[in-house]
Amino acid sequence: MATRLKQRLMAGKACVNGWLAIPSGFSAEVMAQCGWDSVTVDMQHGVQDYLSMVECFQAMGPHPVTPMVRVPWNEPGIVGKVLDGGAMGVICPMVNTKAEAEALVSYSLYPPKGKRSNGPIRAAMYGEASNYQATANDEILVIPMIETQEAVDNIEAILDVPGVSGIYVGPSDLGLSMGMIPILDREEPKILAIYEKLIAETKKRGQFAGLHNGSGAYAAKMINMGFRLVTITNDSSLMAKAAKEQIGVVRSGAGAIAEY
């Protein structure tokens, strides 16, 4: 049976994804109770390693969120290892070609659809252990990241690779590859036109488009555009933003006595 996240995405419903940069089970436990549909451990740019990923998964386990991972790179060792550790979705950076998408799928799925090695040390603990290998290919989300002009140019070939569930757009790197500053909530007409293209190409194939966002307001706007998996920054940024806002309230409310 597919995860609740995959069921919602395949039904065309929007899902909100949390992002864990902090290597802490407690942070993961708190985030898992905030209403996200899924929570992703970031092993690429977050301060996460494999053991902290497992700790985060253990902390999230009692809560109704789908655990996913952004792996550091498109490499079979780490893709197989995060899946064995319990990830139900793999977001992979810098997938630019059909061949790279095919490689990602092969690392993520068991034969005959892929080349994933057997050994789901944690993943098989959930549900019936003897059944994991029979159901994993249908449950796991394989999500290449679209972060360059090359990937945009190759989007139809990437999406046509059997086993690709959807895509996830990295706005900072996408803009950077086009000579723009690396930011999240982009408004450049050229970028928005690319978003429309990606949404249209995924929709016609029954797939989904995901996007990393800097704010909830922008994420809602992108859902209305057609994105179906939206992330709101990450745990460390959300914590810093909330702390700064409340400190600002105190200093402005208390007046000169609280000013530096």
C-alpha positions in Angstrom: 0.0 0.0 0.0 1.4 3.4 -1.0 2.1 5.9 1.7 -0.4 8.6 2.5 1.9 11.1 0.9 2.1 9.2 -2.4 -1.7 8.6 -2.4 -2.3 12.3 -2.0 0.2 13.2 -4.7 -1.1 10.7 -7.2 -4.6 12.0 -6.6 -3.4 15.5 -7.5 -3.7 16.9 -4.0 -1.2 19.4 -2.6 1.2 18.3 0.2 3.3 20.4 2.5 6.8 19.1 3.3 9.0 19.9 6.2 12.8 20.0 5.9 15.3 19.0 8.5 18.8 20.6 8.5 19.3 20.1 12.2 20.8 16.7 13.1 18.6 16.1 16.1 15.9 13.6 16.9 14.2 16.1 19.2 14.0 18.7 16.4 12.5 16.0 14.1 10.0 15.0 16.8 8.8 18.6 17.2 8.6 19.1 13.4 6.7 15.9 12.9 3.9 17.2 15.1 3.4 20.5 13.2 1.0 19.3 10.5 3.4 18.5 7.6 2.4 15.7 5.2 6.0 14.6 4.9 9.3 15.6 6.5 12.6 15.4 4.6 16.1 14.9 6.1 18.5 17.0 4.1 21.8 15.1 3.7 23.1 17.4 1.0 23.2 20.9 2.5 21.8 20.2 6.0 24.0 19.2 8.9 22.9 15.6 8.7 24.7 12.3 8.3 23.4 8.8 8.1 23.1 8.2 11.9 21.4 11.5 12.5 19.0 10.6 9.7 18.1 7.3 11.4 17.6 9.2 14.7 15.3 11.7 13.0 13.3 8.8 11.4 13.0 7.1 14.8 11.7 10.3 16.4 9.2 10.9 13.6 8.0 7.3 13.6 5.0 7.7 15.9 3.6 10.6 13.9 1.6 10.6 10.6 4.3 12.0 8.4 6.1 10.3 5.5 9.9 10.3 6.0 12.0 11.3 3.0 15.7 12.2 2.3 17.5 14.5 0.1 20.7 12.6 -0.7 24.0 14.3 -1.2 24.3 13.1 -4.8 23.2 10.7 -7.4 25.2 7.7 -6.2 24.0 4.1 -5.6 25.6 3.6 -2.2 23.8 6.4 -0.4 20.5 6.0 -2.3 20.2 2.4 -1.3 21.4 3.1 2.2 18.8 5.8 3.0 16.1 3.6 1.6 17.3 0.7 3.8 17.2 3.1 6.7 13.5 3.8 6.2 13.2 6.6 3.7 10.0 6.4 1.7 11.1 9.0 -0.8 14.4 10.0 -2.3 15.0 13.6 -3.6 18.2 13.7 -5.6 20.1 16.9 -6.6 21.3 17.9 -10.0 19.6 15.3 -12.3 20.1 16.9 -15.7 19.7 14.2 -18.2 17.7 11.1 -19.1 20.7 8.9 -18.3 21.1 10.5 -14.8 17.3 9.9 -14.2 17.6 6.3 -15.3 20.6 5.9 -12.9 18.6 7.3 -10.0 15.7 5.0 -10.7 18.0 2.0 -10.9 19.5 2.8 -7.5 16.1 3.2 -5.9 14.1 0.2 -7.1 14.5 -3.5 -6.7 14.8 -5.8 -9.7 13.3 -6.1 -12.3 12.6 -2.3 -12.3 16.0 -1.4 -10.8 19.3 -2.6 -9.4 18.8 -1.8 -5.7 20.6 -4.3 -3.5 18.6 -6.3 -0.9 19.1 -5.4 2.8 16.3 -3.2 4.2 17.7 -3.2 7.7 15.2 -0.7 9.2 12.7 -0.4 6.3 11.6 -4.0 6.6 10.7 -3.4 10.3 7.5 -1.6 9.3 4.6 -3.7 8.1 5.4 -7.4 7.5 9.2 -7.8 7.0 8.7 -10.6 4.5 6.6 -8.3 2.3 8.8 -5.2 2.0 10.7 -6.2 -1.1 7.4 -7.0 -2.8 5.8 -3.6 -2.1 8.8 -1.2 -1.9 8.8 -0.4 -5.7 5.2 0.7 -5.5 5.6 2.7 -2.3 8.9 4.6 -2.8 8.9 8.1 -4.4 11.8 8.7 -6.8 12.2 12.5 -7.2 15.0 14.0 -9.3 15.8 17.7 -8.7 15.5 20.1 -11.6 18.1 22.8 -10.9 19.7 23.8 -14.2 18.8 25.0 -17.7 20.1 21.6 -19.0 17.6 19.8 -16.9 14.8 22.1 -18.0 15.8 21.4 -21.7 15.7 17.7 -21.0 12.6 17.6 -18.9 10.4 15.5 -21.2 13.1 12.8 -21.4 13.6 12.9 -17.7 9.9 12.6 -16.9 9.5 9.7 -19.5 11.9 7.5 -17.5 9.9 4.7 -16.0 10.0 4.9 -12.2 10.2 8.7 -11.9 7.4 9.8 -9.6 7.8 13.5 -10.0 10.3 16.3 -9.8 11.5 18.8 -7.2 12.7 22.2 -8.3 15.6 23.9 -6.5 15.1 27.6 -7.3 18.4 28.9 -6.0 20.5 26.6 -8.2 18.1 27.0 -11.1 18.6 30.8 -11.0 22.3 30.5 -10.4 22.7 28.3 -13.5 21.1 31.2 -15.5 23.3 33.9 -14.1 20.8 35.1 -11.4 21.3 35.5 -7.7 20.5 32.3 -5.7 17.2 32.9 -3.9 14.1 30.9 -3.2 10.9 32.8 -3.8 11.5 33.9 -7.4 9.4 36.3 -9.4 11.5 36.6 -12.6 9.2 36.1 -15.6 11.7 33.6 -17.2 11.7 31.5 -14.0 7.9 31.6 -13.7 7.6 30.5 -17.4 9.9 27.5 -16.6 7.7 26.7 -13.6 4.6 26.7 -15.9 6.4 24.4 -18.3 7.4 21.9 -15.6 4.0 21.8 -14.1 2.4 21.2 -17.5 4.8 18.4 -18.4 4.3 16.6 -15.1 0.6 17.0 -15.1 0.2 15.4 -18.6 2.1 12.3 -17.4 0.2 11.9 -14.1 3.3 13.0 -12.1 3.8 15.9 -9.7 6.0 19.0 -9.5 7.6 20.0 -6.2 9.3 23.2 -5.1 11.4 24.6 -2.3 10.0 27.8 -0.9 11.1 30.5 1.5 7.7 31.3 3.0 4.2 29.8 3.4 2.7 32.7 1.4 4.8 31.9 -1.6 4.2 28.2 -1.2 0.4 28.8 -1.3 0.9 30.8 -4.4 2.8 28.0 -6.0 0.2 25.5 -5.1 -2.3 27.6 -6.9 0.0 27.7 -9.9 0.1 23.9 -10.0 2.9 22.6 -7.7 1.8 19.7 -5.6 4.7 19.3 -3.2 5.8 22.4 -1.4 8.5 22.8 1.2 8.7 25.8 3.5 12.4 26.6 4.1 13.9 24.3 6.9 13.8 23.8 10.6 16.8 26.0 11.4 15.5 28.9 9.4 12.0 28.6 10.9 13.4 28.6 14.4 15.6 31.6 13.7 12.8 33.5 12.1 10.4 32.9 15.0 13.1 33.8 17.5 14.0 37.1 15.8 10.3 38.0 15.5 9.6 37.5 19.2 12.8 39.3 20.2 11.7 42.2 18.0 8.3 42.3 19.7 10.0 42.5 23.1 12.4 45.2 22.2 9.8 47.4 20.5 7.2 46.8 23.2 9.6 47.5 26.1 11.0 50.7 24.4 14.3 52.4 25.0 15.1 50.4 28.2 15.4 47.2 26.1 17.3 48.7 23.2 21.0 48.1 22.7 
